[in-house]
Amino acid sequence: MRENCKRDPKAFERECLAQFQDSISGFLPPQLVGEAVESGLQERPFSQGHYYIGALDPAFRRDAFAVTIMHNDQAWSCRMSPEGSWAPARRR
């Protein structure tokens, strides 16, 4: 268990100690996500022969609701189209 704690302290807290984590500690590190972004991409056109999947993140009460569409490429890796998000109006 000490080795698991040294390797990834946040995962150890979450998985072994059953401690809740901040939502900021995400599944993928921000640096890895940033490296996968294609700057300036506005839209991907539909293309026959791809398998498409839609994904939603319905969010919490004050967070934005997000949606994206992904598809496979020739190497069967996943390509994500630009997503959209909607934030709730602030109550006064």
TORKOL-4160 file (C-alpha; in steps of 0.2 Angstrom, whole numbers, padded with zeros to 4 digits, m for minus):
92
<pt num="1" X="0000" Y="0000" Z="0000"/>
<pt num="2" X="0014" Y="0012" Z="0003"/>
<pt num="3" X="0020" Y="0009" Z="m0015"/>
<pt num="4" X="0003" Y="0014" Z="m0021"/>
<pt num="5" X="0003" Y="0029" Z="m0010"/>
<pt num="6" X="0020" Y="0035" Z="m0017"/>
<pt num="7" X="0016" Y="0032" Z="m0035"/>
<pt num="8" X="m0001" Y="0042" Z="m0035"/>
<pt num="9" X="m0006" Y="0050" Z="m0019"/>
<pt num="10" X="m0023" Y="0057" Z="m0025"/>
<pt num="11" X="m0028" Y="0040" Z="m0032"/>
<pt num="12" X="m0022" Y="0031" Z="m0016"/>
<pt num="13" X="m0033" Y="0043" Z="m0006"/>
<pt num="14" X="m0048" Y="0040" Z="m0018"/>
<pt num="15" X="m0046" Y="0021" Z="m0020"/>
<pt num="16" X="m0039" Y="0015" Z="m0004"/>
<pt num="17" X="m0045" Y="0028" Z="0009"/>
<pt num="18" X="m0062" Y="0031" Z="0001"/>
<pt num="19" X="m0059" Y="0050" Z="0002"/>
<pt num="20" X="m0069" Y="0061" Z="m0010"/>
<pt num="21" X="m0059" Y="0071" Z="m0022"/>
<pt num="22" X="m0061" Y="0089" Z="m0029"/>
<pt num="23" X="m0069" Y="0088" Z="m0046"/>
<pt num="24" X="m0054" Y="0097" Z="m0052"/>
<pt num="25" X="m0044" Y="0081" Z="m0050"/>
<pt num="26" X="m0049" Y="0074" Z="m0067"/>
<pt num="27" X="m0047" Y="0058" Z="m0076"/>
<pt num="28" X="m0035" Y="0065" Z="m0088"/>
<pt num="29" X="m0021" Y="0077" Z="m0084"/>
<pt num="30" X="m0024" Y="0094" Z="m0091"/>
<pt num="31" X="m0007" Y="0094" Z="m0100"/>
<pt num="32" X="m0012" Y="0078" Z="m0109"/>
<pt num="33" X="m0028" Y="0085" Z="m0115"/>
<pt num="34" X="m0020" Y="0101" Z="m0121"/>
<pt num="35" X="m0007" Y="0091" Z="m0132"/>
<pt num="36" X="m0022" Y="0083" Z="m0140"/>
<pt num="37" X="m0031" Y="0099" Z="m0145"/>
<pt num="38" X="m0031" Y="0105" Z="m0163"/>
<pt num="39" X="m0031" Y="0124" Z="m0162"/>
<pt num="40" X="m0043" Y="0133" Z="m0173"/>
<pt num="41" X="m0054" Y="0118" Z="m0177"/>
<pt num="42" X="m0072" Y="0124" Z="m0178"/>
<pt num="43" X="m0081" Y="0109" Z="m0185"/>
<pt num="44" X="m0078" Y="0092" Z="m0193"/>
<pt num="45" X="m0089" Y="0087" Z="m0208"/>
<pt num="46" X="m0098" Y="0071" Z="m0208"/>
<pt num="47" X="m0089" Y="0057" Z="m0216"/>
<pt num="48" X="m0096" Y="0040" Z="m0222"/>
<pt num="49" X="m0087" Y="0025" Z="m0214"/>
<pt num="50" X="m0084" Y="0032" Z="m0197"/>
<pt num="51" X="m0093" Y="0026" Z="m0181"/>
<pt num="52" X="m0099" Y="0041" Z="m0171"/>
<pt num="53" X="m0103" Y="0043" Z="m0153"/>
<pt num="54" X="m0111" Y="0057" Z="m0143"/>
<pt num="55" X="m0106" Y="0061" Z="m0125"/>
<pt num="56" X="m0114" Y="0072" Z="m0113"/>
<pt num="57" X="m0109" Y="0080" Z="m0096"/>
<pt num="58" X="m0125" Y="0086" Z="m0088"/>
<pt num="59" X="m0115" Y="0096" Z="m0075"/>
<pt num="60" X="m0119" Y="0101" Z="m0057"/>
<pt num="61" X="m0131" Y="0115" Z="m0052"/>
<pt num="62" X="m0119" Y="0130" Z="m0056"/>
<pt num="63" X="m0107" Y="0121" Z="m0069"/>
<pt num="64" X="m0109" Y="0121" Z="m0088"/>
<pt num="65" X="m0118" Y="0107" Z="m0097"/>
<pt num="66" X="m0106" Y="0100" Z="m0111"/>
<pt num="67" X="m0109" Y="0090" Z="m0126"/>
<pt num="68" X="m0097" Y="0083" Z="m0139"/>
<pt num="69" X="m0097" Y="0070" Z="m0154"/>
<pt num="70" X="m0082" Y="0058" Z="m0157"/>
<pt num="71" X="m0078" Y="0046" Z="m0171"/>
<pt num="72" X="m0064" Y="0034" Z="m0175"/>
<pt num="73" X="m0051" Y="0036" Z="m0188"/>
<pt num="74" X="m0042" Y="0024" Z="m0199"/>
<pt num="75" X="m0031" Y="0018" Z="m0185"/>
<pt num="76" X="m0046" Y="0016" Z="m0173"/>
<pt num="77" X="m0040" Y="0030" Z="m0162"/>
<pt num="78" X="m0054" Y="0042" Z="m0156"/>
<pt num="79" X="m0056" Y="0060" Z="m0164"/>
<pt num="80" X="m0067" Y="0072" Z="m0155"/>
<pt num="81" X="m0076" Y="0086" Z="m0163"/>
<pt num="82" X="m0077" Y="0103" Z="m0155"/>
<pt num="83" X="m0089" Y="0103" Z="m0141"/>
<pt num="84" X="m0102" Y="0115" Z="m0135"/>
<pt num="85" X="m0107" Y="0120" Z="m0118"/>
<pt num="86" X="m0121" Y="0129" Z="m0109"/>
<pt num="87" X="m0120" Y="0138" Z="m0092"/>
<pt num="88" X="m0135" Y="0141" Z="m0082"/>
<pt num="89" X="m0141" Y="0159" Z="m0079"/>
<pt num="90" X="m0136" Y="0166" Z="m0063"/>
<pt num="91" X="m0150" Y="0169" Z="m0050"/>
<pt num="92" X="m0152" Y="0186" Z="m0043"/>
